[in-house]
Amino acid sequence: MSFFQSLEDLEDPQHFSLPDGFQFGVATAGFQVEGGINGPGEPANNWLNWERSGRVEPSGSAVGFWTDYEDHLDRVVGLGCNSVRIGLEWARCEPEDGVFDEQAIGGYQKILKACEDRGLRPLVTLHHFTHPHYLGDLFWLDPASPERYLKWVKKAIESFHPFCNQWVTINELNIYALETFVAGTFPPGKYADVASMVRAIDHLLTAHVGAYEIIHKVQPEAVVGTNNFCFSFYDIDRMLMDVLYGRSQGISREDLFLWLEERRFAYTNKVSAITPNPYRRRDGILAKLIRANVKVEKGLSRAIAAVYASPHELTSDVAQIDYYDPVTSHHLRIPGHKTAGGRNWLPGRLLWDHIQDPPRLANYAGLNTNAGQDLWIVENGLGSRVRRGRSYPRLDGWDRPSHIKASLGAMVGAISRGIPITGYWHWTLCDNYEWGSYEPRFGIFGIDRERANRWLSTDSMGGDSAGTYRKIIAELSRPR
């Protein structure tokens, strides 16, 4: 389904309008774009050991956002966006334990002021998969981790609240815990340690609740949330948000587990209806295997206690989702399968092989709405591969302009059916560091890393993604 087909499917396309205050933007993350992390004499985060050991490609200069942010932000404005999502790199702001770098904090204040000067409303992420190196690779397993993280949040909100009132406390906490303790792709690279995954999620959710309280004490008008990566398996996606959400629906702490069971049943039935065979059966088997070994909700005792002790009935102001490939079992593959540019000997899909189904974005938006709340799609994009300067087409034939059209077409259809989507941030502005490698490319603008990080006028596959996004934003934003 293309964008324009979706408009034609509306009963009255000429009078379709976006919700008031709709935000169009691009999403970025500090470590992935800034540069100047983990090199000699530079601030160090939890990827330092892997970079120095050669296990992953060094992040190096990334795409130079820390020094060239004005050029990047000008390009965001040129797309017609009115918002930009950025991340604050904790390790840069607190390079030594308990010692904040006021010069670095001032640098972020300049970046946020530059957003304001350009009419861009920032959406700021306080933790995007990284923390200072001195806290250790297993930081989020430490019972003291939520309280330690909140010291950073307190400093951040005190320093940056004059420049921003939209916050993501912790990015994709479900993905962070999965990649760190189950898939082994984030430091320290644990495999199949589901118990540690649940423990980390418990601490991450607890930290979110605490961060929500700190932010609202300083900034009552703030809009605060945390975004999950959409999955078809309830226990590692929607359930985590339901733990935050249940109290506001009148669910007592004593009845929460029963309510979550009811929510799981309803969610699973809805997902089954939209999941293609044969993955429907595979998803069910995978879910049963995990639940046979661990009851995720039983491991979230600290988070649940924090929710019910909070002075706020609901510790989330907006529903936030990241939409890529939500079918859980899609991400598992037999080693040796064909991939763009060769074969993949890992037991999972690489980022440029993720199965694409943009129309299903509307389904997952519907599954993740909360009564009385707006919904933001804070990440959505398409991966491709560039290796040693050579760009490989995706095996499924998708290109980025078509994906943008189809995704925003699905969003338009969802809004027309009453789903309260009020923001969309495309991942990402330009090709950046994708957690250990520069091979995966997601940028609206391609970056030629073989020629001193030269910006391309197209994306890395040669498509006019910028022109496509700009045209759609202008069409949807014009008065009707």
N, C-alpha and C positions, 0 to 999 in steps of 0.2 A: 504494500500500500504506500503510495507516494504522498507527499505533503498536499499536493494539489488535488489528488483524488479524495483525500480526507475532507478538504474544504467543500468539494462538490457533493460529498455525502451528507453534509449538514442540511437541515431543513431550509435554512435561510442563510447561506454563506455570506451574502453581502452585509448582513447585520451581525455576523459573529464578531465578538470582541473579547479580548483578554480581560481577566479580572483586573480591577483597579490596582495600580501599583505593581503590576507584574514585573518581575526582574528577569532579564536575559543577561547571561554572563558566560565567562569561562572559568574553569577551576584549575588551580595550581596548588603545589605543596612546596614548602620552604626548601627542604633538602633536595628536592628534585629539580629545582630551577635556579637556586641562588648561587651555588658554587662557594668555595672557601670553607668547606667543612672537611675535616679529617686529614688535611695535609699538614706538613711540618709547621709547627707554631700556630696552627688554626684550631678553632673549637672542634671538639670531637664528640661524636654521638655513638650510638650502639652499633653502627656499621663499621667502626674503625678497624676492629680486628680482622674482619672479613676482607676489607679493602687492602690492608697491609699484608695479609697472608696470600693474596692473589686469588682467593676463592671467588671474588667478584671483581668486576671492573671498577676502578676508582671513579668516584663521582667528579673529582677534579673541579673544573670551572663551571660544571653544569651548563646552563645557558646564560649565565652572567646576570641574573635578575637583581642580585644584591647591589651591583654597581650601575646597571643599565635599566633600572626599573622604569624610568620615564619613557624610554622607547617602547618597552613592552606594554605599558599602560596606554600609550598613544595608539598602539595597534588594537588594543581592546576597544577603545573608543571608535576607531575606524570601522570596526565590525558592526557598530550600532548598538553595542551593549550599554546597559545602565548599571551593571554590577560586575564585580570581580571577586572570586574566591581566592584568598591567599592564606598561607600558613606562617605561623611564627615558629622559628626553630629554637626550641627550648635551650639546646646546647650553646647556641650563639649568645643567648641572653644571660645564661648562667654557666659560663665556661668552667668555673670552679665551684665546688660544693658550697653553697651558701653565699657566693660572691657574684653579684649581678654586674654585668658590663653595661654601664649607663650609655656608653657610646653606641653599642649595638642597639639598645632600646631606643635611643634617639634616631638611629637609622630606620627602624621600623616606623617610628612616628612620622618621619619624612615620607616614607612610602605611603602610609595611610593618608597623610595630608595631600600627597600627589593624587591619590584616588579622589579625594573630596574636590580638589581643584578641577578635575576633569568630569565631574558629575557622576562618578562611579561610586555606588554604594558597596562598601566592602563586606564580605562574609568571611570572618576570620576563624581559622582553625587553630586550636591551642595545642593539639597533639596529633600529628599525622605520621604515625608509625615509628617516631624516633624520640629518644630521650638522651640525656647526657651520658657519655661513656662511663663516667665514674660511678654511675648507679648500677652498672652491671647488666649483662645480657638477660638475666632472669629477674629483672627488676619487678615485673608485674606479678611474680609469684610471692613476693615479699608482703607479709601482712601489713607492713608500714607503707606500702606503695601509694595507696590512695591519699593518705595524709601528706606524704612527701610531694606528690603531684600538686596538691592544693596550695602548697607554698608558692609554686610557680604560677598557678592561676591567680592567686591574690596579687602577686607582683604585676602580672600581665594586665589584669583588669584595672588596677590602680594607674598603670602607665598608659593604657591605650583606650580607656573608655571615652575620652573626649573625641575620639576619631572613629569609633565604630560602636554599633549596638546590635550587631548580628553575629552570633557565635556558633561554631561547632566545637563542642568540648573535646571530643575524641573521635577521630576519623575511623570508620569501619572497624569498630572494636571486634566484631565477629571475624573479619578477615585477619586482623592482626593476630588474634589468638590461634586461628587455624594455621596460618602460615608459619608461625613461630613454633608451635608445639605439636602439630599433626603433619603438615606437609613438609616441614624442614627447610623452607625457602627463605625464612627470615632468621637472623641471628638469635640464638646460637644454633639453630638447625635441628631441633628435636623432631623425632618421627613418631607418629601414632601414639602420642602421650595425651590421650583424651582427658584424663584427670587433671593434668596441668592446664590444658586448654580451658576447662570449666573454671578452675581456680582463678586463672587470669581474667576471664570474663567477669567473674564475681567482683574482683578488685577493680576492673575497668568501669563496670556499671556503678559501683560504689563511688568511685572517683567522679563520675559524671554527676551523680546526685549532689555531691559536695560542691562541685564546680558551679552547678546551677544556683545553689544557695549563695555562694560568694558573689557571683556576677549580679544577681538580683538585689543583693544588699547595697551594692554600689550603684547599680543601674536598673532601677525597677522597670523601666520601659524596654529592657533588652529582650531580644528574641533568641532563645537558647535551645539547641537541640543536639542530637548525636545521630549520625547517619549509618545505617547498616547497608552492606552489600546484599542485594536481593538474592535469596535462595529459596528453592522449593521445599526445603526441609525446615519445618516450623521451629525446631529446637535451637537452630543456630541462626535464626533470623527474627521473625516476627515475635517469637516468645520473649526475646530480650526486651523488646519495646513494650510488650504486654506487662512485663514485670514493673515497668515504670508507669504504665497506663491504668492498671487494674484498680488502684485505690481511688482514682478520680471517678470510676464507674460504680462506686459504692461497694466494692469487693473488700471484705475484711481480710486481715492477714490470715486468719484461721481458714477462710474459704478460698484463699488465692490458688492453692494447688488444684483444687477441684475446678475452679474457673479456667485455669490454664489448660487443663485437660479438655474441657469443652471447647476452648478456643483452638486447640490443636486439632481436634476432630473436624471442626468446621473449616479450618484453614486447609487441612489435608484434602478434604473433599473438593474444595474449590480449586486447589492446585491440580489435583488429579484430572479435573475436567478440562484444564487448559494445557496439560503437559503431553507432548506427543509420544506415542509408542515408538520404540520399546522402552523409552526412558522412564515412563510412568512406573513400570514394574521394577526397574532398577533402583529408582528413587525409593520405592517402598522397602526394598530389601536393605538398602543402605541405612535408611532410618531405623529399621528394626535392629540391625546389627549394633548401631550406636546406642540405642535405648536399652538394649539387652545388657550393655556393659556399664552404662552410666545414665542416671536420671538427671539431666542437666539442671532442671529447676531446683532439685534438692541441693545442688552445689552452690546455689546463689543466695546463701543465707545472709551474708553481710549486705549484699545489695538490697535484698528484700527488707532487712531491718532498717537500712538507711532510708528507703522509700517511705516506710510507715512512721519513721521518726522525724521526717522532714516537716518543716512548717508549711510546705507547699503540698497541696493534694496531688498535683501533677507536676513532675519535674522535667517537663519538656513543653516548649511553647509552640513548636511546629514539628510536624512529621517530616523526616528527611530520609531519602533513599538514594542509593547509587544503583543504577540499572545497567548491567552488561549482559551476561548470560546467567539467568537465574536457576536453570535446571541443574541441580546438584550433581547428578551422575554424568552430565555432559563433560565435567571437568576431569573424568577418569578415562584413560585410554591405554590400550596395550602398547608397551614400549616397541619402538621400531616403526610406528605409523608415519605415513608421509606427512610432511609439513612444507611450508613455503621455503624453498631453498635446500631441501634435503629430507632427512628423516629425523624424527624425535625419539630418542631412546629413554626418555623419562616416562613415568606412568601417568602423565597428565597432559592436558592440552596446554600449549604455549599461548601467550596472549594474542598472537596474530591468528590463532586457530579457533578462538572462541566462537561458538555457533551464534549466529545473529538471527533474531526474530523481533525487530522493532515493534510490530503491532502488539506484542505481548506486554510492552511497557505499560499500556493502559490497564491491563489486568492486574499487574503488580502494584500499580499506583492505587487501584481500588482496594487491593488487599491490605495496603499499608496506611489507609486513611484512619484518622481518629476523629470521633464526633466533635464538631465545633472547632477543629483545627485546620489550618492550611497545610498543604503538602508541597515540599520542595524536592525537585530532582536535582541533587547537588553534584552528581556526576553521571555522565552518559557519553560514551564515545566508542570508536572503532580502532582496533589495533592493526598495524601492519608491520612488516619486517624490513629493516635495512641492515645489511652486513657488509662491512668494509667498503662503504660507499655505494653498494648495489642495492636497489630497491626491488623487492619481490612482490608480485601481486598476490593477493589472498587467493587461496585455493577455491573458495566458494564464490568468487567473482564479485564480492561486495567492494565498493569503493566508498570513500568518506563522504562525498557530496550526496550520494544516494542514501547513505545511512543517516545523514543529517535530515534529509527530506522525510524519510520514512519515520524516524523517531519523533520529529516535531509534528508530523501528521498524526501519529498515534496520540501524542499529547493533546493536540487540538480535539481529536475525537473524544478523549477522556474528559476534557473540560466541558465539551458540549453535552456530555452525559451527566454532568453535575459533580465530577470529581474536583475538589477545590485546589487544583495546582496553581500556585502563584509565583513560581520561580523555576528556572531551568539554567543550569550551568554546564556547558559542554566541557568534557575532558579531552583535550586541553588546548591552550593557546598555541604552543609550539612543541615540537619533539623535545623530550627531556629525559632525565635519568629515571629509568623504570626499575628501581630496586635491584641493583646489581648489574645492570647492562644498559647500553644505549641502543641495542638492537630493536626492541619494541618501540614503535612510533605511534603516537596518538594525536599529533599536533594538527591544528587547522593550518598552521604554517610549518613547512618542513625546515629542518636545520641540516645543513651540509657540514658534518663534523670533519670531513676530510679537508675542508677549506676554511679553517679557522672559525667554525661555527657560523658560517654565512647563512642568513635567512633566505629562504626561497619564497618566491611569489605564489607558489602552489604548495600543496601538502607533499609529503614524501613519496606519494604514488603519482604525483603529477596532476592531481585533481584540484579544481577551484573551490576548495572548501570554504575559504574566506568569502568569496563571492556568493556562494550558496547560503551560508549562514546570514550574511548581511542582507540578502534579498528577502529571506523569510522573516527576519526580525522586522524589516521595514514594512512588509506586507501585513504582518499580524499586528503591528503597532499603529498603523494608520487609522485615523478616526473613521467610524462608520455611522 
